[in-house]
Amino acid sequence: MRFRIQHETVYQYAAPASESVGELRLSPKDTPAQRVTGRQLMLDPEVAVDCFEDFFGNTVECFAIPFRHTRLRVRVSAEVETLPARDPGPAADVPVGAARRLDPQRRIALYHYRLPTSAVPLGAVAPPSRRGFFREDTPLREAVLVLNKWIHGSFTYQPGVTEVSTPLAAVLEQRAGVCQDFAHLMLSVLRTHGLPARYVSGYIEPHDPGRPQAERLIGAAASHAWVEVALPDGAWWGLDPTNNQCAGERHVVVATGRDYHDVAPLRGTYKGAASQKLRVIVSMRRKGRPRRTA
């Protein structure tokens, strides 16, 4: 598919800020399943932007506004081509026990994706353990798909009940949250069972224009989040627990990391009044099939 994506963030300050600095992770990746064919970044106020690659391979753009301003507007436009999802193949059919046993080189490369973080504690989610989702002899594919379905069926997508700082324990108690909460939940279960997995931020097409009656996908109002599991053959397999499906050509990857805090679309600080208004608008429109073939 070919998509045009627009992501606009506006901070309106109650009183002029004397200065501000920020980091952006809003640049879609080139991957085997997607290709970026165009991208533009617009800042208002207009200032110079520096760029670097972070520890996890994400493109980071940073800026500083050293003068008074009443608002900050960040607008990104991108054109991305995606390919249909490929079956993960035999690597997903190995037993869970075998998938846990990494050779030394892979163990080092995936070290950070097996550890707990403040947003992804280990041992916090009991039901998947009690129900035997991850028995030693269970095929990895089966275990992960059952977990994906369990999260989708057991938790309600409900914007506004959680924030970025809401602990996983609160999500478990209220059985509700948004895509980032469900991604953190899935990561907690996978890592608890010794399976390396990473957080993915990006975008998702809300509806398929070729199938008007198809169910609308959840999580398209802003940045979306899902999970990728490390497979024994070195590939990553994407799963979207919010929508109970594998990540495919309607998903666009922007950044990956251990949890949300590694991939936050915009982070920064400013000097000025504490009160501010935030507006985020995301659109993802299909332009047709890609010009290339798989």
Contacts in CASP RR format, 6 or more apart in sequence:
PFRMAT RR
TARGET T0000
AUTHOR 0000-0000-0000
METHOD contacts of the structure
MODEL  1
MRFRIQHETVYQYAAPASESVGELRLSPKDTPAQRVTGRQLMLDPEVAVD
CFEDFFGNTVECFAIPFRHTRLRVRVSAEVETLPARDPGPAADVPVGAAR
RLDPQRRIALYHYRLPTSAVPLGAVAPPSRRGFFREDTPLREAVLVLNKW
IHGSFTYQPGVTEVSTPLAAVLEQRAGVCQDFAHLMLSVLRTHGLPARYV
SGYIEPHDPGRPQAERLIGAAASHAWVEVALPDGAWWGLDPTNNQCAGER
HVVVATGRDYHDVAPLRGTYKGAASQKLRVIVSMRRKGRPRRTA
1 81 0 8 1.000
1 82 0 8 1.000
1 205 0 8 1.000
1 249 0 8 1.000
1 250 0 8 1.000
1 286 0 8 1.000
1 287 0 8 1.000
1 288 0 8 1.000
1 289 0 8 1.000
1 290 0 8 1.000
2 37 0 8 1.000
2 79 0 8 1.000
2 80 0 8 1.000
2 81 0 8 1.000
2 82 0 8 1.000
2 286 0 8 1.000
2 287 0 8 1.000
2 288 0 8 1.000
2 289 0 8 1.000
2 290 0 8 1.000
2 291 0 8 1.000
3 79 0 8 1.000
3 80 0 8 1.000
3 81 0 8 1.000
3 82 0 8 1.000
3 203 0 8 1.000
3 205 0 8 1.000
3 252 0 8 1.000
3 284 0 8 1.000
3 285 0 8 1.000
3 286 0 8 1.000
3 287 0 8 1.000
4 77 0 8 1.000
4 78 0 8 1.000
4 79 0 8 1.000
4 284 0 8 1.000
4 285 0 8 1.000
4 287 0 8 1.000
5 28 0 8 1.000
5 76 0 8 1.000
5 77 0 8 1.000
5 78 0 8 1.000
5 79 0 8 1.000
5 80 0 8 1.000
5 203 0 8 1.000
5 252 0 8 1.000
5 282 0 8 1.000
5 283 0 8 1.000
5 284 0 8 1.000
5 285 0 8 1.000
6 75 0 8 1.000
6 76 0 8 1.000
6 77 0 8 1.000
6 78 0 8 1.000
6 281 0 8 1.000
6 282 0 8 1.000
6 283 0 8 1.000
7 26 0 8 1.000
7 75 0 8 1.000
7 76 0 8 1.000
7 203 0 8 1.000
7 223 0 8 1.000
7 265 0 8 1.000
7 280 0 8 1.000
7 281 0 8 1.000
7 282 0 8 1.000
8 73 0 8 1.000
8 74 0 8 1.000
8 75 0 8 1.000
8 76 0 8 1.000
8 279 0 8 1.000
8 280 0 8 1.000
8 281 0 8 1.000
8 282 0 8 1.000
9 72 0 8 1.000
9 73 0 8 1.000
9 74 0 8 1.000
9 75 0 8 1.000
9 265 0 8 1.000
9 266 0 8 1.000
9 278 0 8 1.000
9 279 0 8 1.000
9 280 0 8 1.000
10 71 0 8 1.000
10 72 0 8 1.000
10 73 0 8 1.000
10 74 0 8 1.000
10 278 0 8 1.000
10 279 0 8 1.000
10 280 0 8 1.000
11 71 0 8 1.000
11 72 0 8 1.000
11 73 0 8 1.000
11 270 0 8 1.000
11 276 0 8 1.000
11 277 0 8 1.000
11 278 0 8 1.000
12 70 0 8 1.000
12 71 0 8 1.000
12 276 0 8 1.000
12 277 0 8 1.000
12 278 0 8 1.000
12 279 0 8 1.000
13 69 0 8 1.000
13 70 0 8 1.000
13 71 0 8 1.000
13 72 0 8 1.000
13 270 0 8 1.000
13 272 0 8 1.000
13 273 0 8 1.000
13 275 0 8 1.000
13 276 0 8 1.000
14 273 0 8 1.000
14 274 0 8 1.000
14 275 0 8 1.000
14 276 0 8 1.000
15 70 0 8 1.000
15 272 0 8 1.000
15 273 0 8 1.000
15 275 0 8 1.000
16 68 0 8 1.000
16 69 0 8 1.000
16 70 0 8 1.000
16 272 0 8 1.000
17 65 0 8 1.000
17 68 0 8 1.000
17 69 0 8 1.000
17 70 0 8 1.000
17 72 0 8 1.000
17 270 0 8 1.000
17 271 0 8 1.000
17 272 0 8 1.000
17 273 0 8 1.000
18 67 0 8 1.000
18 68 0 8 1.000
18 271 0 8 1.000
18 272 0 8 1.000
19 64 0 8 1.000
19 65 0 8 1.000
19 66 0 8 1.000
19 67 0 8 1.000
19 270 0 8 1.000
19 271 0 8 1.000
20 64 0 8 1.000
20 65 0 8 1.000
20 69 0 8 1.000
20 72 0 8 1.000
20 268 0 8 1.000
20 269 0 8 1.000
20 270 0 8 1.000
20 271 0 8 1.000
21 62 0 8 1.000
21 63 0 8 1.000
21 64 0 8 1.000
21 65 0 8 1.000
21 268 0 8 1.000
21 269 0 8 1.000
21 270 0 8 1.000
22 62 0 8 1.000
22 63 0 8 1.000
22 64 0 8 1.000
22 266 0 8 1.000
22 267 0 8 1.000
22 268 0 8 1.000
22 269 0 8 1.000
23 60 0 8 1.000
23 61 0 8 1.000
23 62 0 8 1.000
23 266 0 8 1.000
23 267 0 8 1.000
23 268 0 8 1.000
24 41 0 8 1.000
24 60 0 8 1.000
24 61 0 8 1.000
24 62 0 8 1.000
24 63 0 8 1.000
24 74 0 8 1.000
24 76 0 8 1.000
24 265 0 8 1.000
24 266 0 8 1.000
25 54 0 8 1.000
25 58 0 8 1.000
25 59 0 8 1.000
25 60 0 8 1.000
25 201 0 8 1.000
25 254 0 8 1.000
25 255 0 8 1.000
25 263 0 8 1.000
25 264 0 8 1.000
25 265 0 8 1.000
25 266 0 8 1.000
26 41 0 8 1.000
26 61 0 8 1.000
26 74 0 8 1.000
26 76 0 8 1.000
26 254 0 8 1.000
26 265 0 8 1.000
26 266 0 8 1.000
27 36 0 8 1.000
27 39 0 8 1.000
27 58 0 8 1.000
27 59 0 8 1.000
27 61 0 8 1.000
27 76 0 8 1.000
27 78 0 8 1.000
27 254 0 8 1.000
28 34 0 8 1.000
28 36 0 8 1.000
28 39 0 8 1.000
28 78 0 8 1.000
28 80 0 8 1.000
28 202 0 8 1.000
28 252 0 8 1.000
28 253 0 8 1.000
28 254 0 8 1.000
29 36 0 8 1.000
29 58 0 8 1.000
29 59 0 8 1.000
29 253 0 8 1.000
29 254 0 8 1.000
29 255 0 8 1.000
29 256 0 8 1.000
30 36 0 8 1.000
31 253 0 8 1.000
32 83 0 8 1.000
33 82 0 8 1.000
33 83 0 8 1.000
33 85 0 8 1.000
33 86 0 8 1.000
33 248 0 8 1.000
33 249 0 8 1.000
33 253 0 8 1.000
34 80 0 8 1.000
34 81 0 8 1.000
34 82 0 8 1.000
34 83 0 8 1.000
34 252 0 8 1.000
34 253 0 8 1.000
35 80 0 8 1.000
35 81 0 8 1.000
35 290 0 8 1.000
35 292 0 8 1.000
36 78 0 8 1.000
36 79 0 8 1.000
36 80 0 8 1.000
37 79 0 8 1.000
37 80 0 8 1.000
37 81 0 8 1.000
38 78 0 8 1.000
38 79 0 8 1.000
39 76 0 8 1.000
39 77 0 8 1.000
39 78 0 8 1.000
39 79 0 8 1.000
40 76 0 8 1.000
40 77 0 8 1.000
40 78 0 8 1.000
41 49 0 8 1.000
41 61 0 8 1.000
41 74 0 8 1.000
41 75 0 8 1.000
41 76 0 8 1.000
42 73 0 8 1.000
42 74 0 8 1.000
42 75 0 8 1.000
42 76 0 8 1.000
42 77 0 8 1.000
43 49 0 8 1.000
43 63 0 8 1.000
43 72 0 8 1.000
43 73 0 8 1.000
43 74 0 8 1.000
44 71 0 8 1.000
44 72 0 8 1.000
44 73 0 8 1.000
44 75 0 8 1.000
45 65 0 8 1.000
45 67 0 8 1.000
45 69 0 8 1.000
45 72 0 8 1.000
47 63 0 8 1.000
47 64 0 8 1.000
47 65 0 8 1.000
48 63 0 8 1.000
49 61 0 8 1.000
49 62 0 8 1.000
49 63 0 8 1.000
50 61 0 8 1.000
50 62 0 8 1.000
50 63 0 8 1.000
51 59 0 8 1.000
51 60 0 8 1.000
51 61 0 8 1.000
51 62 0 8 1.000
52 60 0 8 1.000
52 62 0 8 1.000
53 59 0 8 1.000
53 60 0 8 1.000
54 60 0 8 1.000
54 262 0 8 1.000
56 198 0 8 1.000
56 255 0 8 1.000
56 256 0 8 1.000
56 257 0 8 1.000
56 258 0 8 1.000
56 262 0 8 1.000
56 263 0 8 1.000
57 256 0 8 1.000
58 254 0 8 1.000
58 255 0 8 1.000
58 256 0 8 1.000
58 257 0 8 1.000
58 262 0 8 1.000
58 263 0 8 1.000
59 255 0 8 1.000
65 72 0 8 1.000
72 270 0 8 1.000
74 266 0 8 1.000
79 287 0 8 1.000
80 252 0 8 1.000
81 290 0 8 1.000
81 291 0 8 1.000
81 292 0 8 1.000
82 248 0 8 1.000
82 249 0 8 1.000
82 250 0 8 1.000
82 251 0 8 1.000
82 252 0 8 1.000
82 290 0 8 1.000
83 249 0 8 1.000
83 290 0 8 1.000
83 294 0 8 1.000
84 248 0 8 1.000
84 249 0 8 1.000
84 294 0 8 1.000
85 246 0 8 1.000
85 247 0 8 1.000
85 248 0 8 1.000
85 249 0 8 1.000
86 294 0 8 1.000
88 141 0 8 1.000
88 231 0 8 1.000
88 235 0 8 1.000
88 237 0 8 1.000
90 233 0 8 1.000
91 231 0 8 1.000
91 232 0 8 1.000
91 233 0 8 1.000
91 234 0 8 1.000
91 235 0 8 1.000
92 139 0 8 1.000
92 140 0 8 1.000
92 141 0 8 1.000
92 144 0 8 1.000
92 231 0 8 1.000
92 237 0 8 1.000
93 139 0 8 1.000
93 140 0 8 1.000
93 141 0 8 1.000
94 139 0 8 1.000
94 140 0 8 1.000
94 232 0 8 1.000
95 136 0 8 1.000
95 137 0 8 1.000
95 138 0 8 1.000
95 139 0 8 1.000
95 140 0 8 1.000
96 134 0 8 1.000
96 135 0 8 1.000
96 136 0 8 1.000
96 137 0 8 1.000
96 138 0 8 1.000
96 139 0 8 1.000
96 140 0 8 1.000
96 143 0 8 1.000
96 193 0 8 1.000
96 195 0 8 1.000
97 136 0 8 1.000
97 137 0 8 1.000
98 232 0 8 1.000
99 140 0 8 1.000
99 195 0 8 1.000
99 231 0 8 1.000
99 232 0 8 1.000
100 193 0 8 1.000
100 194 0 8 1.000
100 195 0 8 1.000
102 110 0 8 1.000
102 196 0 8 1.000
106 230 0 8 1.000
106 234 0 8 1.000
110 196 0 8 1.000
110 230 0 8 1.000
112 257 0 8 1.000
112 258 0 8 1.000
113 191 0 8 1.000
113 196 0 8 1.000
113 197 0 8 1.000
113 198 0 8 1.000
113 230 0 8 1.000
113 257 0 8 1.000
113 258 0 8 1.000
114 191 0 8 1.000
114 194 0 8 1.000
114 195 0 8 1.000
114 196 0 8 1.000
115 191 0 8 1.000
115 258 0 8 1.000
116 122 0 8 1.000
116 188 0 8 1.000
116 191 0 8 1.000
117 258 0 8 1.000
117 259 0 8 1.000
117 261 0 8 1.000
118 259 0 8 1.000
118 261 0 8 1.000
119 167 0 8 1.000
119 168 0 8 1.000
119 184 0 8 1.000
119 259 0 8 1.000
119 260 0 8 1.000
119 261 0 8 1.000
120 168 0 8 1.000
120 184 0 8 1.000
120 187 0 8 1.000
120 188 0 8 1.000
120 191 0 8 1.000
120 199 0 8 1.000
120 258 0 8 1.000
120 259 0 8 1.000
121 168 0 8 1.000
121 169 0 8 1.000
121 188 0 8 1.000
122 188 0 8 1.000
122 191 0 8 1.000
122 192 0 8 1.000
123 188 0 8 1.000
123 192 0 8 1.000
124 168 0 8 1.000
124 169 0 8 1.000
124 172 0 8 1.000
124 188 0 8 1.000
124 192 0 8 1.000
125 168 0 8 1.000
125 172 0 8 1.000
125 185 0 8 1.000
125 188 0 8 1.000
125 189 0 8 1.000
125 192 0 8 1.000
127 150 0 8 1.000
127 154 0 8 1.000
128 134 0 8 1.000
128 147 0 8 1.000
128 150 0 8 1.000
128 189 0 8 1.000
128 193 0 8 1.000
129 192 0 8 1.000
129 193 0 8 1.000
131 150 0 8 1.000
132 138 0 8 1.000
133 143 0 8 1.000
133 146 0 8 1.000
133 147 0 8 1.000
133 150 0 8 1.000
133 189 0 8 1.000
134 143 0 8 1.000
134 189 0 8 1.000
134 193 0 8 1.000
134 195 0 8 1.000
135 143 0 8 1.000
140 195 0 8 1.000
140 229 0 8 1.000
140 231 0 8 1.000
144 190 0 8 1.000
144 229 0 8 1.000
144 237 0 8 1.000
144 239 0 8 1.000
145 239 0 8 1.000
147 186 0 8 1.000
147 189 0 8 1.000
147 190 0 8 1.000
147 241 0 8 1.000
148 186 0 8 1.000
148 239 0 8 1.000
148 240 0 8 1.000
148 241 0 8 1.000
148 244 0 8 1.000
148 245 0 8 1.000
149 244 0 8 1.000
151 182 0 8 1.000
151 185 0 8 1.000
151 186 0 8 1.000
151 241 0 8 1.000
151 244 0 8 1.000
152 182 0 8 1.000
152 241 0 8 1.000
152 242 0 8 1.000
152 243 0 8 1.000
152 244 0 8 1.000
153 244 0 8 1.000
154 175 0 8 1.000
155 171 0 8 1.000
155 175 0 8 1.000
155 176 0 8 1.000
155 177 0 8 1.000
155 181 0 8 1.000
155 182 0 8 1.000
155 185 0 8 1.000
156 175 0 8 1.000
156 176 0 8 1.000
156 177 0 8 1.000
157 176 0 8 1.000
157 177 0 8 1.000
157 178 0 8 1.000
157 179 0 8 1.000
157 182 0 8 1.000
157 218 0 8 1.000
157 219 0 8 1.000
157 242 0 8 1.000
158 176 0 8 1.000
158 177 0 8 1.000
158 178 0 8 1.000
159 177 0 8 1.000
159 178 0 8 1.000
159 221 0 8 1.000
160 177 0 8 1.000
160 178 0 8 1.000
161 174 0 8 1.000
161 176 0 8 1.000
161 177 0 8 1.000
162 170 0 8 1.000
162 171 0 8 1.000
162 176 0 8 1.000
162 177 0 8 1.000
162 178 0 8 1.000
162 181 0 8 1.000
164 180 0 8 1.000
164 260 0 8 1.000
164 261 0 8 1.000
164 264 0 8 1.000
166 181 0 8 1.000
168 181 0 8 1.000
168 184 0 8 1.000
168 185 0 8 1.000
168 188 0 8 1.000
171 177 0 8 1.000
171 181 0 8 1.000
171 184 0 8 1.000
171 185 0 8 1.000
172 185 0 8 1.000
178 219 0 8 1.000
178 242 0 8 1.000
179 218 0 8 1.000
179 219 0 8 1.000
179 224 0 8 1.000
179 225 0 8 1.000
179 226 0 8 1.000
179 242 0 8 1.000
180 225 0 8 1.000
180 260 0 8 1.000
182 225 0 8 1.000
182 241 0 8 1.000
182 242 0 8 1.000
183 199 0 8 1.000
183 200 0 8 1.000
183 225 0 8 1.000
183 226 0 8 1.000
183 227 0 8 1.000
183 241 0 8 1.000
183 242 0 8 1.000
183 260 0 8 1.000
184 199 0 8 1.000
184 259 0 8 1.000
184 260 0 8 1.000
185 241 0 8 1.000
186 197 0 8 1.000
186 227 0 8 1.000
186 239 0 8 1.000
186 241 0 8 1.000
187 197 0 8 1.000
187 198 0 8 1.000
187 199 0 8 1.000
187 227 0 8 1.000
187 259 0 8 1.000
190 196 0 8 1.000
190 197 0 8 1.000
190 227 0 8 1.000
190 229 0 8 1.000
191 197 0 8 1.000
195 229 0 8 1.000
195 230 0 8 1.000
196 229 0 8 1.000
196 230 0 8 1.000
197 227 0 8 1.000
197 228 0 8 1.000
197 229 0 8 1.000
197 230 0 8 1.000
198 227 0 8 1.000
198 228 0 8 1.000
198 230 0 8 1.000
198 236 0 8 1.000
198 256 0 8 1.000
198 257 0 8 1.000
198 258 0 8 1.000
199 225 0 8 1.000
199 227 0 8 1.000
199 256 0 8 1.000
199 257 0 8 1.000
199 258 0 8 1.000
199 259 0 8 1.000
199 260 0 8 1.000
199 262 0 8 1.000
199 263 0 8 1.000
200 225 0 8 1.000
200 226 0 8 1.000
200 227 0 8 1.000
200 228 0 8 1.000
200 238 0 8 1.000
200 247 0 8 1.000
200 253 0 8 1.000
200 255 0 8 1.000
200 256 0 8 1.000
200 257 0 8 1.000
200 263 0 8 1.000
201 223 0 8 1.000
201 224 0 8 1.000
201 225 0 8 1.000
201 253 0 8 1.000
201 254 0 8 1.000
201 255 0 8 1.000
201 256 0 8 1.000
201 260 0 8 1.000
201 263 0 8 1.000
201 265 0 8 1.000
202 223 0 8 1.000
202 224 0 8 1.000
202 225 0 8 1.000
202 251 0 8 1.000
202 252 0 8 1.000
202 253 0 8 1.000
202 254 0 8 1.000
202 255 0 8 1.000
203 220 0 8 1.000
203 223 0 8 1.000
203 224 0 8 1.000
203 251 0 8 1.000
203 252 0 8 1.000
203 254 0 8 1.000
203 282 0 8 1.000
203 284 0 8 1.000
204 217 0 8 1.000
204 219 0 8 1.000
204 220 0 8 1.000
204 224 0 8 1.000
204 240 0 8 1.000
204 243 0 8 1.000
204 250 0 8 1.000
204 251 0 8 1.000
204 252 0 8 1.000
204 284 0 8 1.000
205 217 0 8 1.000
205 220 0 8 1.000
205 250 0 8 1.000
205 284 0 8 1.000
205 286 0 8 1.000
206 216 0 8 1.000
206 217 0 8 1.000
206 219 0 8 1.000
206 220 0 8 1.000
206 284 0 8 1.000
207 214 0 8 1.000
207 216 0 8 1.000
207 217 0 8 1.000
208 214 0 8 1.000
208 250 0 8 1.000
209 286 0 8 1.000
217 243 0 8 1.000
217 250 0 8 1.000
218 242 0 8 1.000
218 243 0 8 1.000
219 242 0 8 1.000
219 243 0 8 1.000
220 282 0 8 1.000
220 284 0 8 1.000
221 282 0 8 1.000
222 280 0 8 1.000
222 282 0 8 1.000
223 254 0 8 1.000
223 265 0 8 1.000
223 282 0 8 1.000
224 240 0 8 1.000
224 242 0 8 1.000
224 251 0 8 1.000
225 242 0 8 1.000
225 260 0 8 1.000
226 238 0 8 1.000
226 239 0 8 1.000
226 240 0 8 1.000
226 241 0 8 1.000
226 242 0 8 1.000
226 247 0 8 1.000
226 251 0 8 1.000
227 238 0 8 1.000
227 239 0 8 1.000
227 240 0 8 1.000
227 241 0 8 1.000
228 236 0 8 1.000
228 237 0 8 1.000
228 238 0 8 1.000
228 239 0 8 1.000
228 247 0 8 1.000
228 256 0 8 1.000
229 236 0 8 1.000
229 237 0 8 1.000
229 238 0 8 1.000
229 239 0 8 1.000
230 236 0 8 1.000
231 237 0 8 1.000
237 246 0 8 1.000
238 246 0 8 1.000
238 247 0 8 1.000
238 248 0 8 1.000
239 245 0 8 1.000
239 246 0 8 1.000
239 247 0 8 1.000
240 246 0 8 1.000
240 247 0 8 1.000
240 251 0 8 1.000
252 284 0 8 1.000
254 263 0 8 1.000
254 265 0 8 1.000
255 262 0 8 1.000
255 263 0 8 1.000
256 262 0 8 1.000
256 263 0 8 1.000
257 263 0 8 1.000
END
